[in-house]
Amino acid sequence: MLMPILASFNINVCFKALGDGDTSGFETFFEAYKKRVFGVALKMLKSETEAEEIVQEVFLSIWQSRARLGDINDPEAYLFTITYNAIYSQLRKISRNLQLINRVVQQITEKQNSAEEVIAAHETDRMIREALLHLPPQQRTIYELNKLQGLSYHEIAECMHLSQNTVRNHLSVATKTIRGILKKWVTFFIFISDLLL
């Protein structure tokens, strides 16, 4: 029985009746326009769920303001003005939510990067200290005095009663040895990470 009613439905008559307090035709009005409102909302929001929410919001708004509908000169324009306003309101809300999400993600990323840098620094320091254990005692001492305590070749030479060339040579060999050990460890960690991912 609904289709013949929809075929002869007149929105102007409906709005006038609603304004006069006759609410019997509201369901027919809803059936006549819900698909068009849904289509407009879906086209702009790209979400069926949000489009359905817009349909509910639009017709609820019209129902709540039904006492004033008799004064509307162009009911269809009024209907779609409410529709577009509801859609734009939803788009603004989505935009604010996206901005908020982006800010939160950025803050989390910054904190995560900061934490990773601290962890990486501690891990690198630990690996270097372990690599030092592989050096002969004299090379290890020279490396620690130069790299960890900041002493110059001259200061180390005087402290250990060695020539500066000997200090330089020991430091060069120690540095190459440590780099080689670290390179092997990093390669191993990358290999393990690839297996786990």
C-alpha positions as CSV (number, residue, x, y, z in Angstrom):
1,M,0.0,0.0,0.0
2,L,3.0,2.3,0.5
3,M,4.1,2.5,-3.2
4,P,0.9,4.2,-4.5
5,I,1.1,6.7,-1.6
6,L,4.7,7.5,-2.5
7,A,3.8,7.9,-6.1
8,S,1.4,10.6,-5.3
9,F,3.4,12.1,-2.4
10,N,3.6,15.8,-2.2
11,I,6.2,17.3,0.2
12,N,4.5,20.7,0.2
13,V,1.2,19.1,1.3
14,C,3.1,17.0,3.9
15,F,4.9,20.0,5.4
16,K,1.6,22.0,5.6
17,A,-0.1,19.0,7.4
18,L,2.8,18.6,9.8
19,G,2.7,22.3,10.6
20,D,-1.0,22.0,11.3
21,G,-0.3,19.1,13.7
22,D,-1.3,16.2,11.4
23,T,1.7,13.8,11.8
24,S,0.1,10.8,10.1
25,G,2.0,11.4,6.8
26,F,5.5,11.7,8.4
27,E,6.3,8.0,7.8
28,T,5.4,8.4,4.1
29,F,7.6,11.5,3.9
30,F,10.4,9.5,5.5
31,E,10.0,6.6,3.0
32,A,9.8,9.1,0.1
33,Y,13.1,10.9,0.8
34,K,15.3,8.6,3.0
35,K,17.1,7.1,0.0
36,R,17.9,10.5,-1.5
37,V,19.2,11.8,1.8
38,F,21.2,8.6,2.2
39,G,22.6,8.9,-1.3
40,V,23.8,12.5,-0.8
41,A,25.4,11.6,2.6
42,L,27.1,8.4,1.2
43,K,28.6,10.3,-1.7
44,M,30.1,12.9,0.6
45,L,31.1,10.8,3.6
46,K,32.0,7.5,1.8
47,S,30.6,5.5,4.8
48,E,27.3,3.7,4.9
49,T,27.2,3.8,8.7
50,E,27.7,7.5,8.8
51,A,25.2,8.1,6.0
52,E,22.6,6.2,7.9
53,E,23.3,8.3,10.9
54,I,22.8,11.4,8.8
55,V,19.4,10.1,7.6
56,Q,18.3,9.6,11.2
57,E,19.7,13.0,12.3
58,V,18.0,14.8,9.4
59,F,14.5,13.3,9.9
60,L,14.7,13.6,13.6
61,S,15.5,17.3,13.2
62,I,12.5,17.7,10.9
63,W,10.2,15.8,13.3
64,Q,11.3,18.0,16.2
65,S,10.7,21.2,14.3
66,R,7.4,19.9,12.7
67,A,5.3,22.7,14.2
68,R,7.1,25.2,12.1
69,L,7.1,23.3,8.8
70,G,3.9,25.0,7.5
71,D,5.8,28.2,7.1
72,I,8.5,26.7,4.8
73,N,8.1,27.9,1.3
74,D,10.5,25.4,-0.4
75,P,10.3,22.1,1.7
76,E,12.7,20.2,-0.5
77,A,15.3,22.9,-0.3
78,Y,14.8,23.0,3.4
79,L,15.2,19.2,3.7
80,F,18.5,19.2,1.8
81,T,19.8,22.3,3.6
82,I,19.4,20.3,6.8
83,T,21.1,17.3,5.1
84,Y,24.1,19.3,3.9
85,N,24.5,21.0,7.3
86,A,24.4,17.7,9.1
87,I,27.0,16.3,6.6
88,Y,29.3,19.3,7.0
89,S,29.0,19.1,10.7
90,Q,30.1,15.4,10.5
91,L,33.0,16.3,8.2
92,R,34.2,18.9,10.6
93,K,34.0,16.4,13.4
94,I,35.9,13.8,11.4
95,S,38.5,16.5,10.6
96,R,38.9,17.4,14.2
97,N,39.2,13.7,15.2
98,L,41.8,13.1,12.5
99,Q,43.8,16.1,13.7
100,L,43.6,14.9,17.3
101,I,44.6,11.4,16.2
102,N,47.5,12.8,14.2
103,R,48.7,14.8,17.2
104,V,48.5,11.8,19.5
105,V,50.3,9.6,17.0
106,Q,53.0,12.3,16.6
107,Q,53.5,12.6,20.3
108,I,53.6,8.8,20.7
109,T,56.1,8.6,17.8
110,E,58.3,11.3,19.3
111,K,58.3,9.6,22.7
112,Q,58.9,6.2,21.1
113,N,61.8,7.6,19.0
114,S,63.2,9.3,22.1
115,A,62.9,6.0,24.1
116,E,64.5,4.0,21.2
117,E,67.4,6.5,21.0
118,V,68.0,6.1,24.7
119,I,67.8,2.3,24.4
120,A,70.0,2.3,21.3
121,A,72.6,4.5,23.1
122,H,72.6,2.1,26.1
123,E,72.8,-0.9,23.9
124,T,75.6,0.5,21.8
125,D,77.6,1.4,25.0
126,R,77.0,-2.1,26.4
127,M,78.2,-3.8,23.1
128,I,81.3,-1.6,23.0
129,R,82.1,-2.6,26.6
130,E,81.7,-6.2,25.7
131,A,83.8,-5.8,22.6
132,L,86.6,-4.3,24.8
133,L,86.9,-7.6,26.6
134,H,88.2,-9.1,23.4
135,L,91.2,-6.8,23.3
136,P,94.6,-7.4,24.8
137,P,94.9,-5.6,28.2
138,Q,97.2,-2.8,26.9
139,Q,95.0,-2.1,23.8
140,R,91.9,-2.0,26.0
141,T,93.5,0.4,28.5
142,I,94.7,2.7,25.7
143,Y,91.2,2.6,24.0
144,E,89.4,3.4,27.3
145,L,91.8,6.2,28.2
146,N,91.4,7.8,24.8
147,K,87.7,7.1,23.8
148,L,86.1,6.9,27.2
149,Q,88.1,9.3,29.3
150,G,89.2,11.7,26.5
151,L,93.0,11.6,27.1
152,S,95.3,12.6,24.2
153,Y,98.0,10.4,22.7
154,H,100.6,12.5,24.6
155,E,98.8,12.1,27.9
156,I,98.4,8.3,27.4
157,A,102.0,7.9,26.4
158,E,103.3,9.7,29.5
159,C,100.9,7.8,31.7
160,M,101.8,4.4,30.3
161,H,105.5,5.1,29.6
162,L,105.0,4.5,25.9
163,S,105.8,6.4,22.7
164,Q,103.0,8.4,21.1
165,N,103.4,6.2,17.9
166,T,102.9,3.1,20.0
167,V,99.8,4.6,21.5
168,R,98.5,5.6,18.1
169,N,99.2,2.1,16.7
170,H,97.5,0.3,19.6
171,L,94.5,2.6,19.4
172,S,94.2,2.1,15.6
173,V,94.3,-1.7,16.0
174,A,91.8,-1.6,18.9
175,T,89.4,0.6,17.0
176,K,89.4,-1.8,14.0
177,T,88.9,-4.8,16.2
178,I,85.9,-3.2,18.0
179,R,84.4,-2.1,14.7
180,G,84.7,-5.6,13.3
181,I,83.1,-7.1,16.4
182,L,80.2,-4.6,16.3
183,K,79.7,-5.1,12.6
184,K,79.3,-8.9,13.1
185,W,76.8,-8.3,16.0
186,V,74.8,-5.8,14.0
187,T,74.6,-8.2,11.0
188,F,73.5,-11.0,13.3
189,F,70.8,-8.8,14.9
190,I,69.5,-7.7,11.5
191,F,69.4,-11.4,10.4
192,I,67.4,-12.3,13.6
193,S,65.1,-9.4,13.2
194,D,64.3,-10.4,9.6
195,L,63.5,-13.9,10.8
196,L,61.1,-12.6,13.5
197,L,59.3,-10.1,11.2
